[in-house]
Amino acid sequence: MKPTNIGAPDYFHKVVDCQWACPAHTPVPEYIRLIAAGHYSDAYMINWRSNVFPGILGRVCDRPCEPACRRGRVDKEPVAICRLKRVCADLKDDIQDRLPRAPEKKNGKRIACIGAGPASLTVARDLVAIGYQVTVFDSGAAPGGMMRSQIPKFRLPDSVIDEECSYIIDLGVETHYNHWVNSLREVLAEGWDAVFVGTGAPRGRDADIPGRKEAAAHIQIGIDWLANVAFGHTTSISKRVIVLGGGNTAMDCCRSARRLGGEDVKVVVRSGFEEMKASPWEKEEAMHEGIPILNMLVPKEFVHDNGKLKGVLFEKVRAEYDAKGRRSLIPTGEPDELMECDEVLVAIGQENAFPWIEKGIGLEFDKWGMPVLDPETLQSSLPKVFFGGDAALGPKNIITAAAQGHAAAISIDLFCRGKKLQERPPPMVNLVSQKMGIHEWSYDNQVSEEERKKVPVKALEKTLKDIKLELELGFDPFMACAEAERCLNCDIETVFTVKTCIECDACVDICPTECITFTRDGEEDDLRGRLKAPAKNTDQALYVSDALKTGRVMVKDENICLHCGMCAERCPTGAWDMQKFFLQCAEAGTEVRKT
């Protein structure tokens, strides 16, 4: 194998599994160490720069970082990364003086952002800070988009949305609320230098089955119903409720229904329990609140009596998979099941809707009605129009919307400066030794034996009576510190120096996971099988050195390394060093380095 180029930004970035998995590439271990040290404001600002909404995401993020967490390979459960993010938001000091200041002299470029959701607000934050005049238009009365309209208040209070949106608006973003944009052609005619579309996926899919029209008064689309609940238009619901769907929206619907008077609330899903799109913790919380989840049932008919809903008729199915892993639902042949109910909430997915974008203006859509975009730059077929968030590549989540907002802001900046959009600035990367002495490090390298901490919650008898009462209390400083200690410091990298190594194999002997092997070189497949502990996870690279004096090479399996530093402590010549890797993604205004 070729020796590993540890100077390439992506090599150590992939070793920091949580940061690599985060769409916004937040430096997770860095802010967790700051939380453990009680430096909450510093931790908040690291988050704010990357993911923009630490307090919001600390409550409702989809947590792609946690399944990737290395701790989950050592223990059953990963570090509670998401809830630690909330800690720095809850316990920080006033950070107003740490926020950037927009330059008084603007650069003369005007940017319109359609929608005031997380993608648009990220674009606005990144561009206004470097001299752009940014104007945000939204049909709602306040910023936040789906964060405000579709996430229940018992999960995400308005006060948190207000605070974090104001940090952006107060930078100097011009806003027009209660403003419905009904024509992209008219927007373009206003002479904007670029237009960003961040309107989300505002239309919920319907269940077009017999009885839908006749019983329409008792059947509601989930996301519309959640919005009505959020803004106080809906304050009650029938006692017997069926929620159709297996995603997070369905979980929000059923839990909201319980708080609005639903006594018999069921979630019915066409897939199996493990295949549901809802996050595992969302399913757990619904069941904890006494809501059963019934699987492998396909709705066939809304049963009604002259328009009065009586129930839903379901067909029982089983899943079969073809050679390519594609699923088909096959009827089991068992009798259909009628579930009685008074009201149905349909939460079977969301779709994009662009009725305000006229045909014939040069903006292309694909066969699914989605804009045709460059997936890296998010530029549409109309060069000055960019998309992001759910409006761009379909419904995802808040952290993906923020990441796409960053990417679109870079593209808009390059476009307005007449630069090539594909020549994008690289991330800022740093690698610094943590050596304080012969066997001392500037970080705590002891592997904690603590189990994952559970977030304290308020009593159900209180929260189920008040739809605006936040359920979770969050970690206190002591619980936060104990949970932060579970982090394995994956960004403290093991760096090997060939010319210093005397091939004594002391590092091999001391390594608790047997991730280091000195052996003859070979092709990767062969080499992976010859290691002291065979390296079966090909998603993470092998760290391979240049040839040593004996002709052997050092090979380390990054997948099972605990970053404990024992190899560096044991090495008599200092061939191993523990070096902190820090990567901050590029932002709008960053220049491409000249080579």
C-alpha positions as CSV (number, residue, x, y, z in Angstrom):
1,M,0.0,0.0,0.0
2,K,1.0,3.6,-0.5
3,P,2.1,5.3,2.8
4,T,-0.8,7.3,4.3
5,N,-0.8,11.0,3.6
6,I,-1.9,12.4,6.9
7,G,-1.6,15.9,5.5
8,A,-4.7,15.4,3.4
9,P,-7.6,17.1,5.4
10,D,-10.0,14.2,4.9
11,Y,-7.8,11.5,6.4
12,F,-7.9,12.5,10.1
13,H,-11.4,14.1,9.5
14,K,-12.8,10.6,8.7
15,V,-11.2,9.3,11.9
16,V,-13.2,11.8,13.9
17,D,-16.3,9.8,13.1
18,C,-18.8,12.1,14.8
19,Q,-17.6,15.2,13.0
20,W,-17.4,13.4,9.6
21,A,-21.0,12.2,10.0
22,C,-22.3,15.7,10.9
23,P,-23.5,17.4,7.7
24,A,-22.1,20.7,9.0
25,H,-18.9,19.0,10.3
26,T,-19.1,20.5,13.7
27,P,-15.9,19.9,15.7
28,V,-17.6,17.7,18.3
29,P,-14.8,16.5,20.6
30,E,-13.4,20.0,20.8
31,Y,-16.7,21.5,22.2
32,I,-17.3,18.4,24.4
33,R,-13.9,19.0,26.1
34,L,-14.8,22.7,26.6
35,I,-18.1,21.6,28.3
36,A,-16.2,19.2,30.6
37,A,-14.0,22.2,31.6
38,G,-17.0,24.4,32.2
39,H,-16.2,26.7,29.2
40,Y,-19.8,26.8,28.0
41,S,-19.7,30.0,26.0
42,D,-16.6,28.8,24.1
43,A,-18.3,25.5,23.3
44,Y,-21.4,27.4,22.2
45,M,-19.4,29.6,19.7
46,I,-17.7,26.6,18.2
47,N,-21.2,25.1,17.6
48,W,-22.6,28.5,16.4
49,R,-20.0,28.8,13.7
50,S,-20.6,25.4,12.3
51,N,-24.3,24.5,12.9
52,V,-25.7,27.9,13.6
53,F,-28.5,26.7,15.9
54,P,-26.9,25.0,19.0
55,G,-29.8,25.5,21.3
56,I,-32.3,24.3,18.7
57,L,-30.2,21.3,17.6
58,G,-29.4,20.4,21.1
59,R,-33.0,19.6,21.5
60,V,-34.3,18.3,18.1
61,C,-31.3,17.3,15.9
62,D,-31.6,14.0,14.1
63,R,-28.1,13.2,15.5
64,P,-26.3,11.6,12.6
65,C,-23.2,12.0,14.7
66,E,-24.3,9.5,17.4
67,P,-24.6,6.3,15.4
68,A,-21.1,7.1,14.1
69,C,-19.6,7.7,17.6
70,R,-16.7,5.5,18.4
71,R,-17.9,5.1,22.0
72,G,-20.8,3.0,20.5
73,R,-18.1,0.4,19.5
74,V,-16.8,0.2,23.1
75,D,-20.1,0.4,25.0
76,K,-23.7,-0.3,23.9
77,E,-24.5,3.4,23.6
78,P,-22.7,6.4,22.1
79,V,-21.9,9.7,23.8
80,A,-25.0,11.9,24.2
81,I,-23.6,14.4,21.7
82,C,-26.9,16.1,20.9
83,R,-27.9,16.7,24.5
84,L,-24.3,18.0,25.4
85,K,-24.9,20.6,22.7
86,R,-27.9,21.8,24.6
87,V,-25.8,22.1,27.7
88,C,-23.5,24.8,26.2
89,A,-26.6,26.7,25.0
90,D,-28.4,26.5,28.3
91,L,-25.4,27.4,30.5
92,K,-23.5,29.9,28.3
93,D,-23.0,33.6,29.3
94,D,-24.2,36.5,27.2
95,I,-22.4,35.9,23.8
96,Q,-23.5,39.0,22.0
97,D,-20.1,40.5,22.0
98,R,-18.6,37.4,20.4
99,L,-20.9,37.6,17.4
100,P,-19.5,39.0,14.1
101,R,-20.1,42.6,13.1
102,A,-21.4,43.3,9.7
103,P,-19.2,45.9,7.9
104,E,-20.7,49.4,7.8
105,K,-19.7,49.7,4.1
106,K,-21.6,47.1,2.0
107,N,-20.2,45.5,-1.1
108,G,-23.1,46.7,-3.2
109,K,-24.5,43.2,-3.8
110,R,-28.2,42.4,-2.9
111,I,-29.3,38.9,-2.0
112,A,-33.0,37.8,-1.6
113,C,-33.7,34.7,0.6
114,I,-37.2,33.2,0.1
115,G,-38.2,31.6,3.3
116,A,-37.0,32.2,6.8
117,G,-36.1,28.6,7.8
118,P,-32.7,27.2,8.8
119,A,-31.2,27.1,5.3
120,S,-32.1,30.8,4.5
121,L,-31.0,32.0,7.9
122,T,-27.7,30.3,7.5
123,V,-27.2,31.9,4.1
124,A,-28.2,35.3,5.5
125,R,-25.8,34.9,8.5
126,D,-22.8,34.0,6.4
127,L,-23.3,36.7,3.7
128,V,-24.3,39.7,5.8
129,A,-21.2,39.3,7.9
130,I,-19.0,39.8,4.8
131,G,-20.8,42.9,3.4
132,Y,-23.8,41.7,1.5
133,Q,-27.2,43.3,1.8
134,V,-29.5,40.3,2.6
135,T,-33.3,40.5,2.6
136,V,-35.4,37.5,3.9
137,F,-39.0,37.1,2.9
138,D,-41.4,34.7,4.7
139,S,-45.1,34.1,4.8
140,G,-45.0,33.7,8.6
141,A,-45.1,36.3,11.3
142,A,-41.6,35.3,12.7
143,P,-38.5,33.6,11.5
144,G,-37.8,29.9,12.0
145,G,-39.7,28.1,9.2
146,M,-40.6,24.5,10.0
147,M,-38.6,24.7,13.2
148,R,-41.4,27.0,14.5
149,S,-44.4,25.5,12.7
150,Q,-43.9,21.8,12.8
151,I,-41.9,20.9,15.9
152,P,-44.1,20.8,19.0
153,K,-43.4,23.3,21.8
154,F,-42.9,20.6,24.3
155,R,-39.8,19.6,22.3
156,L,-38.7,23.1,21.2
157,P,-39.9,26.2,23.0
158,D,-40.5,29.4,21.0
159,S,-38.0,31.2,23.3
160,V,-35.1,29.1,22.0
161,I,-36.1,29.8,18.4
162,D,-36.5,33.5,19.1
163,E,-33.1,33.7,20.7
164,E,-31.1,31.9,18.0
165,C,-32.9,33.5,15.1
166,S,-32.4,37.0,16.6
167,Y,-28.6,36.4,16.7
168,I,-28.8,36.3,12.9
169,I,-31.4,38.9,12.2
170,D,-29.6,41.4,14.5
171,L,-26.5,41.2,12.4
172,G,-28.3,43.5,10.0
173,V,-30.5,41.2,8.0
174,E,-33.6,42.9,6.5
175,T,-36.8,41.0,7.0
176,H,-40.2,41.0,5.5
177,Y,-42.6,38.7,7.4
178,N,-46.2,38.0,6.5
179,H,-45.0,38.4,3.0
180,W,-46.2,35.7,0.5
181,V,-43.9,35.4,-2.6
182,N,-46.2,34.3,-5.4
183,S,-43.9,34.8,-8.5
184,L,-40.2,34.0,-9.0
185,R,-40.4,36.0,-12.2
186,E,-41.4,39.1,-10.3
187,V,-38.6,38.5,-7.8
188,L,-36.0,38.2,-10.5
189,A,-37.3,41.4,-12.1
190,E,-36.4,43.3,-8.9
191,G,-32.7,43.1,-9.8
192,W,-31.3,41.0,-7.1
193,D,-27.7,39.8,-7.6
194,A,-28.7,36.4,-6.4
195,V,-31.8,34.6,-5.1
196,F,-31.8,31.8,-2.5
197,V,-34.8,29.5,-2.3
198,G,-35.3,27.9,1.1
199,T,-39.0,27.3,1.3
200,G,-38.9,23.8,2.7
201,A,-41.2,20.9,1.7
202,P,-44.5,22.5,2.7
203,R,-47.0,20.0,1.4
204,G,-47.9,16.8,3.2
205,R,-48.7,13.6,1.3
206,D,-52.3,12.5,1.4
207,A,-53.8,9.0,1.8
208,D,-55.9,8.7,-1.4
209,I,-58.0,5.7,-0.4
210,P,-61.8,5.1,-0.4
211,G,-63.7,7.3,2.0
212,R,-61.1,10.1,2.1
213,K,-63.4,12.7,0.5
214,E,-66.5,11.7,2.3
215,A,-64.9,11.7,5.8
216,A,-62.6,14.7,5.0
217,A,-63.9,16.7,8.0
218,H,-62.2,14.1,10.4
219,I,-59.0,13.5,8.4
220,Q,-56.1,16.0,8.5
221,I,-52.7,16.3,7.0
222,G,-50.1,15.9,9.8
223,I,-47.8,18.9,9.0
224,D,-50.8,21.2,8.5
225,W,-52.3,20.1,11.8
226,L,-49.0,20.6,13.6
227,A,-48.8,24.1,12.3
228,N,-52.3,24.9,13.4
229,V,-51.4,23.5,16.9
230,A,-48.2,25.5,17.0
231,F,-50.0,28.8,16.2
232,G,-52.9,28.1,18.6
233,H,-55.5,27.6,15.9
234,T,-56.1,24.0,17.1
235,T,-56.5,23.4,20.8
236,S,-58.2,20.1,21.1
237,I,-58.7,16.8,19.4
238,S,-61.1,13.8,19.5
239,K,-60.6,11.1,22.1
240,R,-59.8,8.3,19.6
241,V,-57.1,9.2,17.1
242,I,-55.1,7.2,14.5
243,V,-51.9,8.6,13.2
244,L,-50.8,7.1,9.8
245,G,-47.1,7.1,9.2
246,G,-43.8,6.1,10.7
247,G,-41.6,9.2,10.5
248,N,-40.7,11.9,13.1
249,T,-43.7,13.9,12.0
250,A,-46.0,11.0,12.9
251,M,-44.3,10.9,16.3
252,D,-44.8,14.6,16.8
253,C,-48.5,14.2,15.8
254,C,-49.3,11.4,18.2
255,R,-47.5,13.0,21.1
256,S,-49.3,16.3,20.4
257,A,-52.6,14.5,20.1
258,R,-52.1,13.0,23.6
259,R,-51.6,16.5,25.0
260,L,-54.7,17.9,23.3
261,G,-57.1,15.4,24.8
262,G,-56.5,12.2,22.8
263,E,-57.0,9.3,25.2
264,D,-56.8,6.4,22.7
265,V,-54.0,7.4,20.3
266,K,-52.4,4.8,18.0
267,V,-49.7,5.0,15.4
268,V,-50.2,2.6,12.4
269,V,-47.3,2.0,10.0
270,R,-47.0,0.0,6.8
271,S,-43.4,-1.0,7.5
272,G,-41.8,-3.0,10.3
273,F,-40.8,-1.3,13.5
274,E,-37.0,-1.3,12.7
275,E,-37.7,0.1,9.2
276,M,-39.6,3.1,10.4
277,K,-38.0,6.4,9.4
278,A,-38.6,7.9,12.9
279,S,-35.5,8.2,15.1
280,P,-35.2,5.4,17.7
281,W,-35.5,7.9,20.6
282,E,-38.7,9.5,19.0
283,K,-40.3,6.0,19.0
284,E,-39.2,5.3,22.5
285,E,-40.7,8.6,23.8
286,A,-44.0,8.0,22.1
287,M,-44.3,4.5,23.6
288,H,-43.2,5.9,27.0
289,E,-46.2,8.2,26.8
290,G,-48.5,5.2,26.3
291,I,-48.9,5.4,22.5
292,P,-48.8,2.0,20.8
293,I,-47.0,1.6,17.5
294,L,-48.7,-1.0,15.2
295,N,-46.7,-2.3,12.2
296,M,-47.2,-4.0,8.9
297,L,-50.7,-2.6,8.3
298,V,-51.7,-0.9,5.1
299,P,-54.7,1.4,5.2
300,K,-57.4,0.3,2.7
301,E,-60.4,2.4,3.5
302,F,-61.7,5.2,5.7
303,V,-64.9,3.7,7.1
304,H,-67.7,6.3,7.6
305,D,-71.4,6.7,8.1
306,N,-72.6,9.6,5.9
307,G,-69.3,11.4,6.4
308,K,-68.9,10.6,10.1
309,L,-65.7,8.7,10.5
310,K,-66.1,5.3,12.2
311,G,-62.6,3.9,11.7
312,V,-59.9,2.8,9.3
313,L,-59.8,-0.6,7.6
314,F,-56.3,-2.1,7.4
315,E,-54.8,-4.9,5.4
316,K,-52.1,-7.1,7.1
317,V,-48.9,-7.4,5.1
318,R,-45.4,-8.9,5.3
319,A,-42.2,-7.7,3.7
320,E,-40.4,-9.5,0.9
321,Y,-37.1,-8.4,-0.6
322,D,-35.6,-9.0,-4.0
323,A,-32.0,-9.7,-4.9
324,K,-31.3,-5.9,-4.9
325,G,-32.8,-5.4,-1.5
326,R,-35.9,-3.7,-2.7
327,R,-38.9,-4.2,-0.5
328,S,-42.4,-5.4,-1.5
329,L,-45.4,-5.6,0.8
330,I,-47.3,-8.8,0.3
331,P,-50.7,-9.4,1.8
332,T,-50.6,-12.1,4.5
333,G,-54.1,-13.4,3.6
334,E,-55.4,-12.7,7.1
335,P,-58.7,-10.9,7.6
336,D,-58.6,-7.1,7.3
337,E,-58.7,-5.3,10.6
338,L,-61.0,-2.4,11.4
339,M,-59.7,0.1,14.0
340,E,-62.3,2.4,15.4
341,C,-61.4,6.1,15.7
342,D,-62.9,9.6,15.6
343,E,-60.1,11.4,13.8
344,V,-57.1,10.5,11.6
345,L,-53.8,12.4,11.2
346,V,-52.0,11.6,7.9
347,A,-48.2,11.8,8.3
348,I,-46.9,9.6,5.5
349,G,-44.4,12.0,4.0
350,Q,-43.8,15.5,2.7
351,E,-43.5,16.9,-0.8
352,N,-42.1,20.0,-2.4
353,A,-44.4,22.5,-3.9
354,F,-43.3,25.4,-6.1
355,P,-46.6,26.8,-7.5
356,W,-45.0,30.3,-7.3
357,I,-42.2,29.3,-9.8
358,E,-43.4,29.9,-13.3
359,K,-42.7,27.6,-16.2
360,G,-40.7,29.0,-19.0
361,I,-38.3,31.2,-17.0
362,G,-35.4,28.9,-17.5
363,L,-35.5,27.0,-14.2
364,E,-35.5,23.2,-14.9
365,F,-37.3,20.6,-12.7
366,D,-36.9,16.8,-12.8
367,K,-39.6,14.2,-13.2
368,W,-40.3,14.4,-9.5
369,G,-40.9,18.1,-9.5
370,M,-37.6,18.9,-7.8
371,P,-35.3,21.7,-9.1
372,V,-32.3,20.4,-11.2
373,L,-29.3,21.5,-9.2
374,D,-25.5,21.1,-9.1
375,P,-25.3,18.9,-5.9
376,E,-22.1,20.6,-4.7
377,T,-22.9,24.3,-5.5
378,L,-26.7,24.1,-5.2
379,Q,-26.9,26.4,-8.3
380,S,-30.0,25.9,-10.4
381,S,-30.3,26.1,-14.2
382,L,-31.0,29.8,-13.7
383,P,-27.4,30.9,-12.7
384,K,-28.4,33.5,-10.1
385,V,-31.0,31.2,-8.3
386,F,-29.7,28.8,-5.6
387,F,-31.6,26.3,-3.4
388,G,-31.0,24.8,0.0
389,G,-32.7,22.8,2.8
390,D,-35.8,20.7,2.1
391,A,-36.5,22.8,-1.1
392,A,-33.2,21.6,-2.6
393,L,-32.8,17.9,-2.5
394,G,-35.9,16.8,-0.6
395,P,-36.9,16.6,3.1
396,K,-34.0,15.9,5.4
397,N,-33.4,17.7,8.7
398,I,-32.3,21.0,10.3
399,I,-28.5,20.2,10.4
400,T,-28.6,19.3,6.7
401,A,-30.4,22.6,5.9
402,A,-27.7,24.5,7.8
403,A,-24.9,22.6,6.0
404,Q,-26.5,23.4,2.6
405,G,-26.9,27.0,3.7
406,H,-23.2,27.3,4.2
407,A,-22.5,25.6,0.8
408,A,-25.0,27.9,-1.0
409,A,-23.5,31.0,0.7
410,I,-20.1,30.1,-0.6
411,S,-21.6,29.6,-4.1
412,I,-23.4,32.9,-4.0
413,D,-20.3,34.7,-2.9
414,L,-18.2,33.2,-5.7
415,F,-21.0,33.9,-8.2
416,C,-21.3,37.5,-7.2
417,R,-17.5,38.0,-7.4
418,G,-17.4,36.4,-10.9
419,K,-15.4,33.3,-9.6
420,K,-15.8,29.7,-10.7
421,L,-18.2,28.0,-8.3
422,Q,-16.4,24.6,-8.5
423,E,-13.2,26.2,-7.2
424,R,-14.2,26.1,-3.6
425,P,-12.1,27.1,-0.6
426,P,-10.7,24.3,1.5
427,P,-11.3,23.8,5.2
428,M,-9.1,25.3,7.8
429,V,-7.0,22.4,9.3
430,N,-4.6,22.3,12.3
431,L,-2.6,19.5,13.8
432,V,-0.8,20.3,17.1
433,S,1.1,18.0,19.5
434,Q,-0.5,17.6,22.9
435,K,2.8,16.7,24.6
436,M,3.2,18.4,28.0
437,G,6.1,16.2,29.2
438,I,7.5,12.8,28.5
439,H,4.3,11.1,29.6
440,E,1.9,13.9,30.1
441,W,-0.8,15.2,27.7
442,S,-2.9,18.4,27.6
443,Y,-6.1,16.3,27.6
444,D,-7.5,13.6,29.8
445,N,-6.8,10.4,28.0
446,Q,-8.3,8.0,30.6
447,V,-11.1,6.0,29.1
448,S,-14.2,6.5,31.3
449,E,-16.2,3.5,32.5
450,E,-19.4,5.6,33.0
451,E,-22.6,4.6,31.3
452,R,-24.5,7.0,29.1
453,K,-26.5,9.5,31.2
454,K,-30.3,9.8,30.7
455,V,-31.6,13.3,30.3
456,P,-34.0,14.1,33.2
457,V,-37.6,14.8,32.2
458,K,-40.6,16.4,33.9
459,A,-43.4,14.2,35.2
460,L,-45.7,12.9,32.5
461,E,-48.8,13.8,34.5
462,K,-47.7,17.4,34.1
463,T,-46.4,17.4,30.6
464,L,-49.3,15.5,29.1
465,K,-51.6,18.3,30.3
466,D,-49.7,21.2,28.8
467,I,-48.6,21.1,25.1
468,K,-46.2,24.0,25.6
469,L,-44.4,22.6,28.7
470,E,-41.0,21.5,27.7
471,L,-40.5,17.8,28.6
472,E,-36.8,17.5,28.9
473,L,-34.9,19.3,31.7
474,G,-31.4,18.9,30.1
475,F,-28.2,17.9,31.9
476,D,-27.0,19.9,34.9
477,P,-23.2,20.7,35.0
478,F,-22.4,17.5,36.9
479,M,-24.2,15.2,34.6
480,A,-22.8,17.1,31.6
481,C,-19.2,16.7,32.9
482,A,-19.7,12.9,33.5
483,E,-21.2,12.4,30.0
484,A,-18.5,14.5,28.4
485,E,-15.9,12.3,30.0
486,R,-17.2,9.4,27.9
487,C,-15.9,11.1,24.8
488,L,-12.8,9.2,23.5
489,N,-11.2,12.3,22.1
490,C,-11.1,10.9,18.5
491,D,-9.6,14.2,17.3
492,I,-6.4,13.5,19.3
493,E,-4.7,11.6,16.6
494,T,-1.8,9.1,16.8
495,V,1.0,10.4,14.6
496,F,3.8,8.0,13.7
497,T,7.4,9.1,12.7
498,V,9.3,6.4,10.8
499,K,12.8,7.7,11.3
500,T,12.5,7.6,15.1
501,C,11.1,4.1,15.4
502,I,13.5,1.3,16.5
503,E,10.9,-1.5,15.9
504,C,10.8,-2.6,19.5
505,D,7.1,-3.5,19.3
506,A,6.4,-1.9,22.7
507,C,3.4,-0.1,21.2
508,V,2.1,-3.4,19.9
509,D,2.4,-5.0,23.3
510,I,0.7,-2.1,25.2
511,C,-2.2,-1.4,22.8
512,P,-5.4,-2.5,24.5
513,T,-7.3,-3.0,21.2
514,E,-4.5,-4.6,19.2
515,C,-4.9,-2.0,16.5
516,I,-1.1,-1.7,15.7
517,T,0.8,-4.3,13.6
518,F,4.3,-4.3,12.2
519,T,4.4,-6.5,9.1
520,R,5.5,-6.8,5.5
521,D,3.7,-4.6,3.0
522,G,1.0,-5.8,0.6
523,E,-2.2,-5.1,-1.1
524,E,-4.9,-3.7,1.1
525,D,-7.2,-6.7,1.2
526,D,-4.2,-9.0,2.0
527,L,-2.9,-6.5,4.6
528,R,-6.2,-6.2,6.4
529,G,-6.4,-10.0,6.9
530,R,-2.8,-10.2,8.3
531,L,-3.2,-7.6,11.1
532,K,-3.0,-8.6,14.7
533,A,-6.8,-7.9,14.8
534,P,-8.1,-8.3,11.3
535,A,-9.5,-4.9,10.0
536,K,-12.9,-5.7,8.7
537,N,-14.4,-2.2,8.5
538,T,-13.3,-0.9,5.2
539,D,-15.1,2.4,5.7
540,Q,-12.2,3.6,7.7
541,A,-8.7,3.6,6.2
542,L,-5.6,1.9,7.5
543,Y,-2.7,4.1,8.7
544,V,0.3,2.8,6.8
545,S,3.8,4.1,7.3
546,D,6.8,4.3,4.9
547,A,9.1,1.3,5.0
548,L,11.1,0.9,8.2
549,K,14.7,-0.2,8.4
550,T,13.7,-3.9,8.4
551,G,11.5,-3.4,5.4
552,R,8.3,-3.8,7.4
553,V,5.6,-1.2,7.7
554,M,3.6,0.0,10.6
555,V,-0.1,-0.5,10.0
556,K,-2.8,0.8,12.4
557,D,-6.5,0.1,12.1
558,E,-8.1,3.5,12.8
559,N,-11.5,1.7,13.3
560,I,-10.7,0.2,16.7
561,C,-8.2,2.7,18.1
562,L,-9.4,4.3,21.3
563,H,-7.0,7.3,21.1
564,C,-5.9,6.4,24.7
565,G,-2.3,7.5,24.0
566,M,-0.8,4.3,25.6
567,C,1.4,3.7,22.4
568,A,2.9,7.2,22.8
569,E,3.4,6.8,26.5
570,R,5.1,3.5,26.0
571,C,7.3,4.4,23.1
572,P,11.0,4.8,24.2
573,T,12.0,7.1,21.3
574,G,8.9,9.3,20.8
575,A,8.0,7.8,17.4
576,W,4.4,8.0,18.4
577,D,2.9,11.4,19.3
578,M,-0.7,12.5,20.2
579,Q,-1.7,15.5,18.1
580,K,-5.0,17.4,18.2
581,F,-6.6,17.6,14.8
582,F,-9.0,20.6,14.3
583,L,-11.0,21.1,11.1
584,Q,-13.3,24.1,10.5
585,C,-15.2,24.1,7.3
586,A,-14.7,26.9,4.9
587,E,-17.2,29.8,4.9
588,A,-18.3,32.4,2.4
589,G,-15.6,34.9,1.8
590,T,-12.7,32.4,2.4
591,E,-10.2,32.6,-0.5
592,V,-8.9,29.6,-2.3
593,R,-5.2,29.3,-1.4
594,K,-2.8,29.8,-4.2
595,T,-0.3,27.0,-4.8
